[in-house]
Amino acid sequence: MSVQAARAPSPQPQILLRETVGSIALLTLNRPTARNSLSAAMIAGLHAELNSIRDDKAVRGVVIAANGPAFSAGHDMKELTARRTDPDRGRAFFAEMMNACSAMMQAVVHLPKPVVAAVQGIATAAGCQLVASCDLAIASEDAKFATPGVDIGLFCSTPMVALSRNVPRKQAMEMLLTGEPVTADRAREIGLVNRVVPAGTELGAAIELAQQVALKSAYTVKLGKEAFYRQAEMSLADAYRYAAEVMTENMMARDAEEGIGAFIEKRTPTWRDE
């Protein structure tokens, strides 16, 4: 072995892994020693994978998981703090990161396919935000959730957006103002996660849930997911007007015709995703 070869740095592990499980894309945060904090590279990687998945007809659902004891500790505070020496004390970089993270979270919501979080450990700040941004979430009984920015003088304002759209106001404010973690069971009670399962089974349960949705018409799921998030921001009357338009459009779809026909004829529908 040459001296140069001996001194060559070992390749760095990928910070985001992608696997295929049937029709499900499994995205795994892979910075366990950094508690899977959302660095600039992690945010960009997640956003890029979501964009790649958007028009991939072979992918019918997504599961976001993580390696190591923590699901995600939120933003990479060391990375942010290092920019305090910039001429503007980091203002431009901070704005860039917050906007990039917000755009990635919205990409989860806008993805026309179901996204399920598999939470094996603690999810704090933007990590909790990522869970809240997913359509569905399965938590290990060992998982915990918190928005503890208030403890370090940095209110979790961007995580607040997703959190407050998942749980009732009083519960969201308690998490935001105290920074105290909530257990997996409490997270289920307030609507932050769908199910709590024994430790070590959360990934399998999340994949199974994603596969269950993947059996439906992709066209119908896409239409329904978009409508769900849009109507939630409307007044009651506007939401009903919009939903009636969506259902009319849906009724004209080939898959609705097929699905209703299959129901009447007591047979399994054959989807064409259109």
C-alpha positions as CSV (number, residue, x, y, z in Angstrom):
1,M,0.0,0.0,0.0
2,S,1.4,3.4,-0.9
3,V,1.8,6.2,1.6
4,Q,-0.7,8.3,-0.3
5,A,-3.2,5.5,-0.2
6,A,-2.7,4.9,3.5
7,R,-3.3,8.6,4.2
8,A,-6.4,8.9,2.0
9,P,-9.4,9.9,4.0
10,S,-12.0,7.3,4.4
11,P,-15.2,8.0,2.5
12,Q,-17.8,9.9,4.5
13,P,-21.1,8.0,5.1
14,Q,-24.2,9.3,3.3
15,I,-26.2,11.5,5.6
16,L,-29.5,10.5,3.9
17,L,-30.2,6.9,2.7
18,R,-32.8,5.9,0.2
19,E,-34.1,2.3,-0.2
20,T,-37.0,0.8,-2.1
21,V,-39.5,-1.4,-0.3
22,G,-41.9,-2.6,-2.9
23,S,-43.7,0.6,-4.0
24,I,-42.5,2.6,-0.9
25,A,-39.5,4.9,-0.9
26,L,-37.7,4.7,2.5
27,L,-35.7,7.8,3.4
28,T,-33.5,7.4,6.4
29,L,-31.7,10.2,8.2
30,N,-28.2,9.0,8.8
31,R,-26.3,11.4,11.1
32,P,-26.7,9.4,14.3
33,T,-23.6,11.0,16.0
34,A,-25.2,14.4,15.4
35,R,-28.6,13.2,16.5
36,N,-29.7,13.5,12.9
37,S,-29.8,17.3,13.1
38,L,-31.1,19.0,10.0
39,S,-27.9,20.5,8.6
40,A,-28.0,22.5,5.3
41,A,-26.9,19.3,3.5
42,M,-29.6,17.2,5.2
43,I,-32.4,19.7,4.3
44,A,-31.2,19.9,0.7
45,G,-30.9,16.1,0.4
46,L,-34.5,15.6,1.8
47,H,-35.9,18.2,-0.6
48,A,-34.1,16.7,-3.6
49,E,-35.4,13.2,-2.8
50,L,-38.9,14.5,-2.4
51,N,-38.7,16.3,-5.8
52,S,-37.3,13.1,-7.3
53,I,-40.2,11.0,-5.9
54,R,-42.9,13.5,-6.9
55,D,-43.2,12.2,-10.5
56,D,-41.9,8.7,-10.0
57,K,-44.9,6.5,-10.8
58,A,-43.1,3.5,-9.3
59,V,-43.2,5.1,-5.9
60,R,-46.7,5.2,-4.2
61,G,-45.7,6.2,-0.7
62,V,-42.8,7.5,1.4
63,V,-41.5,6.6,4.9
64,I,-39.1,8.9,6.7
65,A,-37.1,7.1,9.4
66,A,-33.8,7.7,11.2
67,N,-30.7,5.7,12.4
68,G,-29.4,6.0,15.9
69,P,-31.1,6.8,19.2
70,A,-32.7,10.1,18.1
71,F,-35.1,10.7,15.2
72,S,-33.9,14.3,14.8
73,A,-32.7,17.0,17.2
74,G,-33.8,19.8,14.8
75,H,-31.5,22.4,13.3
76,D,-27.7,21.9,13.5
77,M,-26.9,24.5,16.1
78,K,-23.1,24.1,15.6
79,E,-23.5,24.8,11.9
80,L,-25.7,27.9,12.7
81,T,-23.4,29.2,15.4
82,A,-20.3,29.0,13.2
83,R,-21.8,31.7,11.1
84,R,-21.9,34.2,13.9
85,T,-18.5,35.4,12.7
86,D,-20.0,36.5,9.3
87,P,-20.0,40.3,8.7
88,D,-23.8,40.3,9.3
89,R,-23.5,38.0,12.4
90,G,-25.1,35.2,10.3
91,R,-28.4,36.9,9.5
92,A,-28.3,36.0,5.8
93,F,-27.3,32.4,6.5
94,F,-30.0,32.0,9.2
95,A,-32.7,33.3,6.8
96,E,-31.4,31.0,4.1
97,M,-31.6,28.0,6.4
98,M,-35.0,28.8,7.9
99,N,-36.5,29.4,4.4
100,A,-34.8,26.2,3.0
101,C,-36.2,24.1,5.9
102,S,-39.7,25.6,5.5
103,A,-39.6,24.9,1.8
104,M,-38.6,21.3,2.5
105,M,-41.4,20.8,5.1
106,Q,-43.9,22.2,2.5
107,A,-42.5,19.7,-0.1
108,V,-43.6,16.9,2.3
109,V,-47.1,18.4,2.5
110,H,-47.4,19.1,-1.2
111,L,-46.0,15.6,-2.3
112,P,-49.0,13.9,-4.1
113,K,-48.2,10.7,-2.2
114,P,-48.6,9.7,1.5
115,V,-45.6,10.4,3.7
116,V,-45.3,8.4,7.0
117,A,-42.9,9.2,9.8
118,A,-41.3,6.2,11.7
119,V,-40.1,7.8,14.9
120,Q,-37.9,5.6,17.0
121,G,-36.5,8.1,19.4
122,I,-36.7,11.7,20.5
123,A,-37.8,14.3,17.9
124,T,-37.2,17.9,19.0
125,A,-37.7,21.4,17.4
126,A,-37.4,21.0,13.6
127,G,-37.3,17.2,14.1
128,C,-40.7,17.5,15.8
129,Q,-41.7,19.8,12.9
130,L,-40.8,17.1,10.4
131,V,-43.0,14.5,12.2
132,A,-45.9,17.0,12.2
133,S,-45.4,17.8,8.5
134,C,-45.8,14.1,7.6
135,D,-49.3,12.9,6.7
136,L,-49.1,10.1,9.1
137,A,-46.8,9.1,12.0
138,I,-45.9,5.9,13.8
139,A,-44.0,6.2,17.1
140,S,-42.1,3.8,19.2
141,E,-43.2,3.7,22.8
142,D,-39.7,5.0,23.5
143,A,-40.2,8.1,21.4
144,K,-40.6,11.6,22.8
145,F,-41.4,14.9,21.2
146,A,-40.5,18.5,22.2
147,T,-40.2,22.1,21.0
148,P,-37.5,23.2,23.5
149,G,-36.2,26.3,21.7
150,V,-37.6,28.5,24.5
151,D,-35.0,26.9,26.8
152,I,-32.1,28.3,24.8
153,G,-33.7,31.7,23.9
154,L,-34.8,30.6,20.5
155,F,-38.6,30.2,20.3
156,C,-39.6,27.3,17.9
157,S,-41.5,29.6,15.6
158,T,-41.1,27.5,12.4
159,P,-41.8,24.2,14.2
160,M,-44.9,26.0,15.6
161,V,-46.5,26.2,12.2
162,A,-46.6,22.5,11.7
163,L,-47.3,21.7,15.4
164,S,-50.2,24.1,15.6
165,R,-51.8,22.5,12.5
166,N,-51.6,19.0,14.2
167,V,-52.6,19.5,17.8
168,P,-55.1,21.7,19.7
169,R,-53.9,25.2,20.6
170,K,-53.5,24.8,24.3
171,Q,-51.4,21.7,23.9
172,A,-49.3,23.3,21.3
173,M,-48.7,26.4,23.4
174,E,-47.8,24.2,26.4
175,M,-45.1,22.4,24.3
176,L,-43.8,25.7,22.9
177,L,-43.8,27.7,26.1
178,T,-42.4,25.1,28.5
179,G,-40.1,23.1,26.1
180,E,-41.0,20.0,28.1
181,P,-41.1,16.7,26.1
182,V,-44.2,14.7,25.7
183,T,-44.3,10.9,25.7
184,A,-45.3,8.9,22.7
185,D,-48.7,8.0,24.3
186,R,-49.3,11.7,25.0
187,A,-48.4,12.6,21.4
188,R,-51.0,10.1,20.3
189,E,-53.6,11.6,22.6
190,I,-53.1,15.1,21.3
191,G,-53.0,14.0,17.6
192,L,-49.3,14.4,16.8
193,V,-48.9,10.7,15.9
194,N,-51.4,8.1,14.8
195,R,-50.1,5.0,16.6
196,V,-47.7,4.0,19.3
197,V,-46.0,0.5,18.9
198,P,-43.5,-1.5,20.8
199,A,-39.9,-0.3,20.4
200,G,-38.2,-1.7,17.4
201,T,-41.4,-2.3,15.4
202,E,-42.1,1.3,14.4
203,L,-40.3,1.1,11.0
204,G,-42.2,-2.1,10.0
205,A,-45.5,-0.6,11.1
206,A,-44.8,2.6,9.2
207,I,-44.0,0.7,6.0
208,E,-47.1,-1.4,6.4
209,L,-49.3,1.7,6.8
210,A,-47.7,3.3,3.7
211,Q,-48.3,0.1,1.8
212,Q,-51.9,0.0,2.9
213,V,-52.4,3.5,1.3
214,A,-50.4,2.5,-1.7
215,L,-53.0,-0.1,-2.6
216,K,-55.5,2.7,-3.3
217,S,-55.8,4.7,-6.6
218,A,-52.8,7.0,-6.8
219,Y,-54.9,9.6,-8.6
220,T,-57.5,9.6,-5.8
221,V,-54.9,9.8,-3.0
222,K,-53.2,12.7,-4.8
223,L,-56.5,14.6,-5.2
224,G,-57.6,13.9,-1.7
225,K,-54.3,14.8,0.0
226,E,-54.2,18.2,-1.8
227,A,-57.8,18.9,-1.0
228,F,-57.3,18.0,2.7
229,Y,-54.6,20.6,3.2
230,R,-56.3,23.3,1.1
231,Q,-59.7,23.1,2.7
232,A,-58.2,23.2,6.2
233,E,-57.1,26.8,5.6
234,M,-60.6,27.9,4.4
235,S,-63.8,29.1,6.1
236,L,-66.5,26.4,6.5
237,A,-68.6,27.7,3.6
238,D,-65.5,28.0,1.3
239,A,-64.3,24.6,2.3
240,Y,-67.6,23.0,1.4
241,R,-67.7,24.8,-2.0
242,Y,-64.2,23.7,-2.8
243,A,-64.8,20.1,-1.6
244,A,-67.9,19.9,-3.8
245,E,-65.8,20.9,-6.8
246,V,-63.2,18.3,-5.9
247,M,-65.7,15.5,-5.5
248,T,-67.3,16.4,-8.8
249,E,-63.9,16.3,-10.5
250,N,-63.2,13.1,-8.7
251,M,-66.5,11.5,-9.9
252,M,-65.4,12.1,-13.5
253,A,-62.2,10.2,-13.0
254,R,-61.8,6.8,-14.6
255,D,-60.7,5.3,-11.2
256,A,-63.9,6.5,-9.5
257,E,-66.0,5.0,-12.2
258,E,-64.1,1.7,-11.9
259,G,-64.1,1.8,-8.1
260,I,-67.8,2.4,-7.8
261,G,-68.5,-0.2,-10.4
262,A,-66.4,-2.7,-8.6
263,F,-68.2,-1.9,-5.3
264,I,-71.6,-2.4,-6.9
265,E,-70.5,-5.6,-8.6
266,K,-68.7,-6.9,-5.5
267,R,-65.3,-7.3,-7.1
268,T,-61.8,-5.9,-6.6
269,P,-61.2,-2.7,-8.6
270,T,-58.4,-2.4,-11.1
271,W,-56.8,1.0,-10.8
272,R,-55.3,2.9,-13.7
273,D,-54.4,5.9,-11.5
274,E,-56.4,8.3,-13.7
